[in-house]
């Protein structure tokens, strides 16, 4: 069915694609907002102490980068979110002209105080790939929330909990494939990203 009677007609296939894209984007922002709060030892239930709970875009990327976990994990997630946001900003804030296999997006913006019009063209297959990446990063974000919840309220002691089961060296949280693991900075051994005293 096509909304041919509406103000701007759009096919159901294109509407479904855009809807799934927006839904995945919104959920990722929400889960990462929770991780930002859990990863901030000073956070309380008061909104003033957690201003990035509802952040999005560049502000959320910066907040994710500041999550206090040992190693490059927070930066790796922030980099992937920033890359997703490049496409998101065009698709969510632009207007679409679509064809059988692609969409042309026009987005008005202000750059250094001047009006700009930006254009981008995306194949539908590419948008499907971006949706899949949202799902992968979303699962990583869910995993990070789980890890942070297992450490609260003692976030300041988190680093002491992450030790290599092989040589006792310090481990850091990293993304390997589609999972978060601890990697020893001395021997390179990888182990599940669960603090020793909270493992089942």
N, C-alpha and C positions, 0 to 999 in steps of 0.2 A: 504494500500500500504506500502511496506517495501523498504527502500533504500538498496537493495541487491547488487547494482552495485557500491556503494560508498566505500570509504576507510574503514570505520568502519560501518557496517550495523547496523541499529537501527530500531526497529518497530515504526510505527506511534503512537501507544498508549504510548510507553515509551517517545518518542520525545515530544508528547503533554504534558505529565505529567511534564517532565523536563522544558519545555517552560513555562508552567503556574507557576511553582515554581519560576523560574528565574524572570519572569515578575512581580509577586507579591513582590518578594524581592527587585527588583530595584525600584518599585514604593514606597514601604515603606521607603527606604533610601531617596528618593527624598522628600517626604512629611516631614519626620523628619528633613531633612536638612533645609527646609523652616521654620519649628518650631524653630530650633536652632537659626536661624537669627532673627526671630520675638521675641524670648525670651531673646535676648541679647540687653539690652538698649544701649550699645555702638556701635551696628552694624550700618553700613551705606551701601550705594550701592557699596562702594569700596571693592574689593576682599580682600585687606589686613586686613580689619576689620572683615571679616567673613570667616576665613580659614576653618571652619567646614561645610560650605555650601555643599560641595561635598564629605564629609567624608563618610566612610563606616566602617564596622567591629568594632573593639574595640574603635577606635577613635570616631565613631559616637555614640556608647554607652556612652562614657564619656561626649560627647557634649550634648546629650539628658539629662543625669543626671544633667548637669549644667544649664538647662533651668530655668529661674527665674520665678517660679510660687509658690504661697503659698502652703505649705503642701507636702505630699509625692508623688504627681502625677508624677513629672518628674522621680523620682527614680523607680516608679512602671512601667512606660513605658520603661525605660532603662533596667530593669530586664527582661522584656518580650522580648525586642529586643535581649539581650545577649543570651537568651535561644534559640531564633530562629536562631541566628548566628551560634550556635554549629552545627546544621544540615546543614545550608546554606554552611558553609565552606567546609564540606565534599562533598556535592552534586555539588556545583559550581566549586570547585577547584580539584575535584577528577575525576577518570575515572570509568566508570560504566561497570559492568558485570551483566546482568539481566537474570531473569528466569520468569516463568509464574506469580509469585505473589510477587517477591522481587528483590532488586538490591543489589549487593555487590559493595562497593565503595573503591577504593584504592587511597590514596592521599599522595604524597611526601611532606615532610615538613622539616624545619630546627628547631631543638629544642636545645637551649643552644649551638648553633654553630655546632651541630652534625646532620648528615642526619638521617631522620626517614622516615619510611613508616607506615602510619596509615590506618587501615581498619575499615569499618563500614558496617553493613547490615541493610537495611530498607525495610519493607513491603510496597507495594504500598499504602495500606490503611493508613499507618502511614504518608506517604508523603502527601496524600490527607488531613489528619488531620492538618499537618503543614501548608498547603496552606490555610485551613480555619482559622487557627490562624493568619496567615499573614493578611487575610482579616479583622478579628476582630481588630487587632492592627492597621491596616491601617485606619479603620473607627475612632478609638480613636485618631490617629494622625491627621486626617482631622478635627476632633472636636477640638483638641488642637489648631490647626492653626486658626480655626474660633474664638476661645476664645482669643487667643493672638492678632489677628487682631482687635477685638473689643476693646482691651485695648490700642493699639498703638495710638499715640506715647508716652503715659504717663505710661510706664511700672513701673516707680518708685512709682506711686500712686496706683498700682494694689491692693496691700494688703488692702488699706483703703476701696476699693470698695467691698471687700468680707466680708460681715457681715451677721449674721444669721437673718432671717426675723422673728424669734420667740423671741429670747432674746438679740439680738444685739451683740452676741459674735463673735469672729473671726472664719471664715470658712477656710477650706483648700480643695484644689482640690484633689479628690481621684477617683480611678476607681472602680465602682460597677457594676459587671456583664460586660456588653458591652457598658457602658456609663461613661462619666465623670460628676461628680456632686460635689457640695460644701457640706462639712460636718462640722457642728459646733463642735469646739473643747470643748465646754462647755456642751451643751445639747444633741449633737449627731444628731440633726435635719439635714435632707438632703434636698437640694434645687437645682434647675438647675444651672449649672456652667456658669452663665451669670452675668457679673457685673451689680449691681443695676441700674446704670445710663445709661446702654446700652441695657437694656431689652426692648423688643418691647412694 
